[in-house]
Amino acid sequence: MGLFNRGQSISGMWLDGNPAIQVFLGDVLVWDGTSPAFVNVPRALASALAVAPAVRADASIAAIRAFGSSSAIAPSLTAFATVDPETAVIVTAQASAPAVRADSIIMVESITVGAQALPAVAAQSSSATVEVSSVSVSLSVPAPTIAAHFTTTVPAIAVNASAQVPVITATGAAVVNSPVAAVNATARIPVVSGNSSVVAFDVTADATAKTPAITATSNVSPPKATATGLARVPVVQGINFQPQGMNLTSNFTFKTTTPVIVTPMAARAALPTSVVTANKLIMQNPGPVRAAWIARITTYSGDTVTGSIWNNGTLVSAGAAIANPPFNRGAIISGQTAGFTVAQGDGVELRVRAGQASFDQSLVAPDVQLNIYKADQPSAVGARTTNQTGITTWADLIPSSVPAGAVMSGNAFVAQFSHPEMLLAADLITSSPYAIAVRILVNGVDVGITGTAGANDGRLTAAGRANIVAGDLILVQAQRTGSVGTLGVNTGSTWGIV
């Protein structure tokens, strides 16, 4: 049988101020103060979600803050008691990765979590064990994907856990296990494109356990605080520009005063990032570039021919032209653009037109090629503004003028950057009653870019491609091939790095 007071079971009995453990009515146990009681403290769950902002141009994003808190009211116990609170405070915060373009600054969100377990009060006449609540916090920040120049600060994570003093009154032994606070923080690997800096994140964990107030004999385990921070190695990938190029695969004939796309064009195998679609060179890397091209014209009619560069159907350069060379002689036309900006996927093409639509004009494969260089990789094309005369055996061509920024070593151009299949060309206006020849040397070696002309042809040309390393010397030489007479290289002649 049990004892009740106004319908409620008795929680404790005292005799002359001393707590009773068991009460008998005759031989019948009517109240037992040694039976254990268990108190389950509720769980608290919190979640927060921050949706990824889309950012363009210069921008500063202050990400949202997420707060979570939970408290468990202290149970009041009497008799023999074991307090095993299951107060588990679980906070999950997720910040989706912002998509960022252009120069930008990302202020990563701060997440603060507080958890408080109020003290358990235990009064009994026997041993007592009080298990204080544990606090566990996990945080995941997906990696931001960023293009262009930027600085990102990896999140700072702060967790504070406080367990207030359990008050214990006992006549026997008591064991108080102080709280264990554990913090795990993981910042996923940011994937970075462009010039970038990644500041490693800070992980701060504070855990405090106030001094328990204890009467009678007791054992107190010192508090244990554990903090673990993991910062994975960021993968930093700069935009590594790769040269691209395409060339004509069969002769192209045209007769129009409207610019037409040169066809058929194919990607250069020696420039493996080259992709050609519909005779357009598809840009693989965004940013500032310049275009350079050469084209050999045959059965030339004496009409003016102009070549130009277009991007996505829009004219980029005003074009380079050859006007009225000697009738029915071949010629080399070459040109380059100033720097212009492309986006990934843009299509760059070469177009040509005639001054009048009276005669067919023909471009000769494979000596028609379009290359894409970085904008800071300059051309270096010299020219004669006066005649250079008296040439017999192989002699250096001496430019009367060179472009700003060109570097010379004697009569040779110094390559200022390395490039596979760099375009080199010579288009000479000549005067000679004898057969003549031209060649292009790299570091004094004939690289096979040569040309010949007959007596009184008036035009001597050579064009091709060579693998060039920064610092190489590019020199053009000419000669008359017979044993008598001289060669003159006249005003309007050009040669060098296209």
Disulfide bonds with the S-S distance in Angstrom:
none
